[in-house]
Amino acid sequence: MAGGECKSNDYGAAAYWDARYSSSGSHASAAAAGEFFDWYQTYPALRPLLRARVAAASRVLMLGCGNSLLSEDMTKDGYEDIVNIDISSVVIEQMREKHKEIPQLTYMQMDVRNMSFFGDESFGCILDKGTLDAMMCADDAPDGASKMLAEVARLLRPHGIYLLITYGAPKERVPLLNQTGCSWSIALYIMPTPGYQLKMSKGTQPTMEEVALTEDGQLPPNYVLKDPESHFIYVCHKLAVKEVHCRDTDPEETENAN
């Protein structure tokens, strides 16, 4: 999905991912064989941002966990409670077996478009490394992606963080993030892909650049990506009800009312 382009596969279908993670799939039983695959960025690259924004005691939900090492690496670094969900029952069973000795990790088969198993405001942080991108390539896009984001907003506690790592630039992702029912303050970081960073800096750690969005949630005029395939990292803080009311109130109307 480099550059946000969609393939012909239905990335929102359990059958597609079950095939990918089964012995007949292109990622032949990677977790069962002790092999893993991290989409986009690894934990060491994301660690500075995660440690600064997400407390180790936070209850974390990992969307579309796949056979990524991210959750395991986070527990090694002190994170205490990570719930991992994926639409593929195949990879969930593989990862559940792999991490059965790590009590901080829970694995559940679930569709991100319907997470009604969890109550409102169940999590302090929700992590998404490529899952929204996959939903935008599903047969029901963009409706499925909108359903997922509505669920994310429901499940987050006030001031909780939805951390989205995506190929989608602000012009593609900010309108989705700001759909009705989702109220955030959004900070944007941009990180070159590992391959680009390796080529340009001879193996040094990929660096994040914080980029101030314009008032309408877009990149600054004339901003140029160092790496055309860069990853966009959106740190979305869920606003409390009172904050949403204040943001939506017209200052002139408030002055007149006084």
JOFEN-V221308 format. One line per field, one symbol per residue. ss: DSSP state (2 for helix, 1 for strand, 0 for the rest). psi: psi as a letter, one per 40 degrees, with the letter a starting at -180 (. if undefined). burial: I if it has 9 or more other ideal C-beta (glycine too) atoms within 8 Angstrom, else O. A space follows every 10 residues. Layout:
ss=???
psi=???
burial=???
This chain:
ss=0222000000 0002222222 2000000000 0000000000 0022222222 2220000011 1110000002 2222220000 1111110022 2222222200 0000111110 0000000000 0011111110 2222200000 0022222222 2222211111 1111110002 2222222000 0001111111 1002222222 2000000111 1000000000 0000000000 1111111100 2222222200 22222220
psi=fheeiiaeig eehddddddd eideidghfd ddeeiihhhc iidddedddd dddhideihh hhhfdafied ddddddeehd hhhhiiehdd ddddddddfe egeehhhhhi heegfediii feidhhhhge dddddeeide iedddddddd dddddiihei hhhhhiehid dddddddfih ehhihhihih hiiddddddd efeihiiihh hhiidefiii hehhhdhdfi hhhhhhhhii dddddddehh ddddddd.
burial=IOOIOIOOOO IIIIOIIIII IIOOIOIIII IOOOOOIIOO IIIOIIIOII OOIIOOOIII IIIIIIIIII IIIIIOIOIO IIIIIIIIOI IIOIIIOIIO OOOOIOIIOI OIIOIOOOOO IIIIIIIIII IIIIIIIIOO IOOIIIIIII IIIOIIIIOI IIIIIIIIOI OIIIOIIOIO OIIIOIOIII IIIIOIIIOO OOOOOIOIOO IOIIOOIIII OOOOOOIOII IIIIIIIIIO OOIIOOOOOO OOOIOOOO
